[in-house]
Amino acid sequence: MGVATLLALAVIAGVVALDQRANAREEATAADAQRLGARALVEPELDRSLLLARQGVALDDTVQTRGSLLAALLQSPAAVNVMRPTGHDILSVALSPDDRTLAVGDDGGDLTFYDTRARRLLTTLRADVHPSANPDASGAYALAYSPDGRQLAVAQGGQYQDEEIAVLDARTRQLATRVDVPGERHVVSLRYSADGRTLAVVLDTPEERSEFVRLDALSGRELGPRIDVAAGRPIADKRIGSSPVSVTSDGRRLVVDGADETILRDARSGRILRRIPAPVGEITASGLSPDDRTLAAGGADGSLHLIDLRSGEARTASGPHGAAIGRIAFTPDGRTVITGNVDGDITRWDTSRADALEALTGHAGAVRSFAVASDGKTLFSGSLDRSVFAWDLAGAGRLGRPFRAGTDDNVNNPRYALSSDGRLIAFGQNNGKVSIVDARTLVRRPEIPVGERLGGIGFVPGTHLLVVGDAAGLLTLLDADTARVRWRVQAHEGFIATPGISAERRLIVSTGGEGVVRFLSLRDGSPLGPPMVLRGFPADAQVSPDGRLAAIALFSRLELWDVRTRRLARSLKITGGVHTARFSPDGRLLAVANDSGVQVLSTADWTPVTRRFSGHAGGLFSVSISRDDRTLVTGSFDGTVRLWDIDSEQAIGAPLPGLPGHAVNGMLTPDGNTVIAGYDTGDAYRWDIRPSSLARQACRIGGRTLTRAEWDEFLPGREYDPACA
């Protein structure tokens, strides 16, 4: 063998070796990325979870790693920032009146200040106390800003011993006044009067009694005698670092909760002004509404009770119960109550309806303090997991932005449609009106009367024309831009399901309450031949984009009919039956669904191209396929929307949450960047699922970068290059 041959073989061997090493590196990188994604989903600390998932995408951007990032974000969809000030448990948080500064007190006695707009740490004032594993042993456990924002009152020191109230100049953060707390007393709450002249202080004793004292805000001098609020009545020992006493906004009255009654007292004399019978059981926390009218009382079983202090009416809020409630706050308008429990769960409640609105999950320890921005849009929560979370209550900063799609509902029948250009959302309501929403601005247009309770609804491809069916069997063609009705015909008897519309804008296929299928002209609504009567009741009828085939779901089977000849082209038996069928926009795929799941078929030979997808806790209401044939979107009666990758046959992330137990219609915009989730209540969400948005949101919420120690733990041997820098 010649030298040239040997050299050629050596070169080939070298190239093969290089390729093998490159493949090995790629495989190792992919394995590391997937491992980070998997670890992110079991990591208890939200910020670290998001940073790990984001790093996984940076290492290897795949459907799997993006899905892990989305799932990590959906663990706390309302969270917008996580702050970890000092490494100590958080006992108290307070917002300055202008909402620009957040003060945080911990169990080491430290005070940390944040710029709330930039989410930037300003400074930390270190306390000369020893940290303790017991969060009630020492620390800064009560904070209050004066109404003009010039003072910050801090209760600090050793609990029940060497405790003091320090009043700081809020601008310079220098000590202005110091008030010693009497021996064997612990400050539970501080509140300035509306004029800022008086500081109301609620104290607890080791004997579990409450005392109230008024202080001059400037000098710290006591104004009148201390009042034994409970009048010898012990406080329930299950209260979580809180007092049964709330002080009204004018500082003139005390509201004392109890298992059987609520008592109103004069703040100066302690005299009982009124007793309100309210047998609500054992209370672990309470809070007073801004207008001093409603007392919210949380129970050891996680229940919430709302007591009207004028009428005496007591209501128990409906919603999930869990661990004992430890903290309660109201939004400034009083419309929402916020509770935090000992497991770290936070719940938003509607005050007027007395029911739960939303669960805010993310803390890994008991919630100890709340601060709500003056506009009610942002909540800050401090927890024994050593973190402070910022929560978006309004929704503008979330991946899933909530909005109202209409003024009415359509119970168990969320009839929505999205125009093919992605610009308009239509919602058919129970009041017979169509609501049109601008998909970009989420602004609603004036509602358009159409008929009786509305049923099936769909945009004509490539236009803003809307085909609408109602409960009386009327089918209407409506111009969504001008609100003008083009035509209206009596197409069926009874409720019309979602009409199928051909992409070439010639044909409508529909089915109604009488169980027949009709073919209509899109131009004027006139019938194209006689109705089709089938063996079985048609649950759904759709037409292929080219207008050649009609797919008719008959529960037990799917029938495919030639539109021109009206002949049966194919009958398919679907496991579990079929009640919904949807073509992909290009007509190459067909999704068939029943209560147990959904499967995607190829229209070339009508064989499955995916496994059966099932991941909802309830039956399916809607299915649709993306324009690029890569993503399947499903909406369920359990209130969630799911995304599925058709090629890999895997779920993309976790279910998109919304309104539990309400039917939802899930729709994907043509560019694949946004999911619209429309509920039967008229509530809806716009989910931004762009990869860049997921990455940006993860870094924003995490609020930091992976430390070198974390990097070495999770990515040993790799060069330090954190994605969230």
Steps between C-alpha positions, in 0.01 A plus 500: 500500500647835392571804714228698324244235582606492863478878518151492346386239747644702787316811383175306471550351846570847639185641342293212637651551845423873487142427392462249780635747756269771366204263519599401851518868602160568344348200674653608833369852454152372414508271804608788728225723360228240557635427848481870590142514373401195705670638811326835453160335533578352843701794637301654791647851464330675209791725406746212477244289313463768234872563471568128449226464239621810318856365501375174352356688201824694461695173485268324256190674362254215434131430543582315821709775660252770396223287647689475828546877506131557434406247769734672748344838426149359539579393857442866597342677201420817699849546648711776344803510730669306779721685749725340760632787711724358773464125531272535804130420535280795403271632773368830363465707184371854447459729199563872507188707416639583156556126436862565404675340798446158659627448855567142608563382857644160584553279803860614529377852568630631167310755291537485123371760255413443134422728210169348389515631145845366419465206746842610620641465852575844641658428836488275805508630857661233716363446849712425803308186591571131472313308228284218632345195347175604669351779285322649802805516727649819358487718194312779327147367511274802448540793260287805421556807284340828602234630254733773372781247453744691717523246783538126527411334829676172575433258784829324565714322755451190711142384519346559846834642617714799400247588234465851358318706242746698290369786288731571205524792265382325183729702274826480694409180687645656814344446844255778595327355807540190713227360726568214738232234510399407857649176628339172398315668217526434127389735221267322261389792283568865434269747328515874450182703524380670183645835611832339591500639854429178684655156486266218600680205656359157576698298757488137602607350831642157580162424656347540152316822575480810284560859601452819302691823542508829309830683455583851391662440160772762553597458865392143562312612811208281606164669443276364771507169687562161349182303436464131572307437181391147570402593856658194649396271217798292373581504131469172316839332508475406133532856377805531279697800624195723471255669733121490519501882501461723194513880522269711283653749258414800720649327805181547701369144517636154559351194333556183700422170330388187678370151435141595586482877478678811376534791743542869418674707769583865549875539446541760778300344781470138395123525547300245303298676230337199337492123502438323169399134525718321245563132576784441255706255703868511588675798340869509418522840327282800421510826310287811456391646165618852407152643557485331843178328405605138449702275728664204327571211737705196403460164664726217605340290224586755231148640483430872454212684669384851411315694770314821413556726800196713417235239425651222709472256209764225502582309182729205443687528172477215253823357372769247585603459863853409599744575777433755772487860380774711657475837325220707346501821298257696283571680176458879539159498330379229739376281217754224553614315811840334499584216738824316562527170683765312693586284198591807294187505284332832422139539386318796349131526595222714359355699791153561358445147368686332788675249278854413401646671193849361468767298677850649509753225560876526526602550862653198671431625855232673704391843377565761770428840345328679212535840337265609220576785259265798515355419156431142609696357207804361684527289814818440699511201735766408754547142611693277736664351189728810515351656189280790396281447194354772280167392347319653204136527609384689189654259250681744268842360591412132474555258216127429521328837495136489615229701324124510460381371165141614554239623745301176521582130523413179315495232767683177403509633144801728443439591136806691381663555163830651392538666159757340271719811517497477881366855541146440630348281771125436487292374793141380458300572815192374674327836445505449123773755438846460348788672676803591286838552669813646344753221558793742529355765732232278662253786458137396448287651228128572547310172510299394196148352544462186291230269632411283795756319715795464268654168406757415236714783370784524247688750287509459124868430419686805372225743603333664799164351401348293780256210469282477813245237601247534781266291713205566267674348199580831331828536313635851447786644296634806678767753406701535822660827385181686408256308728276457194299182445555367147228237518301291746326169423303236688749219453396254771257423777667566832856558609768525229845357569820658369461548122768375262616753241713419197820699452403578141201694646226322315344251736358469852416165658291498817301276729221585741260369758290301252798277417554577131802642314451788259723651234450873444640761266726746676393770255134519603427212740291311246492119527726300270283196455277319751609434858686180578332258740750259652489185708563654839504850644768733359684664790728703274537571130803661337622551145856460371677825404469416129126442539508143368438291813261532791610339828198407711535378858229250587620408851557133411691575179637768269356519150671676209268611219576624151338844495439506124350153457353471854645149519665341800874490433610334821376394843748484787455326831671709768590344837268654755287664229523852360307820574732759346709510182721787379709526184838671505507827300679329210270197512783248543397396852177434686464504880226274635395526864276343759474526877806282553742686274597605150696344217639649179445321167662548161243590235717328238407152624297572819750320723611637839816712504495538880410303803181591683568812709330502839610736774192685620296427810177557308354438157625693197307798371725628221787382278696683232820454300755773435562640153838323476351162602740476793282583802166373626298713744231349723250665735312312768206519736758487782593861419847436353655532155780269389758515223628187330793454262372290210840379375633378835153409632583672830322757714658845486538611859220488754132584447429872467291582809193718512159449659479152655184311412396732215496396136770667291564545131870504411619675181849556359579814299625446143860587591497240779609757759179545697230281648153646559311315774133602507272386783125454519486781757621758248839511671799433278879489504758592239808283549830617355690176423780645288832340600654844548215599734539183705874563536454866589226425756709232671793737546274783611327292766822334615643844562856373511745270326613150585781529750832332435422254778168408335671475161764262637227293666281460193747540212836380631781527250329755279624854458299747709262669256161567663212579263344753739793736535 
